[in-house]
């Protein structure tokens, strides 16, 4: 009897999956549940009680989490004094999601506003130092109109 072929990308996963290192991954899971209505998909703890691997689902996407472990070169955003990575999250209502995340403990770094590319868009920093942009697409904009809007923006670089 032959074994069925294994899918190279497991069911329910996407090609790109964020994997967040957090100081306090178990607390991060609770935060994401409150802030983004994340669903806890399971957690494996190591012998020391720290999270070795966890998965949550936000909307239709999985996010993996692990506790920081400097012995393995795994440092969280706070230990690194920030992260150059922003996780972009599309939601039904950006304003409501940012308010919910703020109530759960996030810091709003850019209030939600209408953007020239057709989204209501804002940014937060979660309590673990990770950056999130949160958006709801509200209108379709042609590439030509987007380029025109960018060319009409004031030059902020001083040139």
Buried (B, 14 or more C-beta within 10 A) or exposed (E): EEEEEEEEEEEEEEEEEEEBBBBBBBBBBBBBBBBBEBEEBEBEBEEEEBBBBBBBBBEEBBBBBBBBBEEEEBEBBBEEEEBEEEBEBBBEEBBEBBBBBBEBBBEBEEEBEEBBBBBBBBBBBBBBBBBBBBBBEEEEBEEEEBEEEEEEEEEEEEE
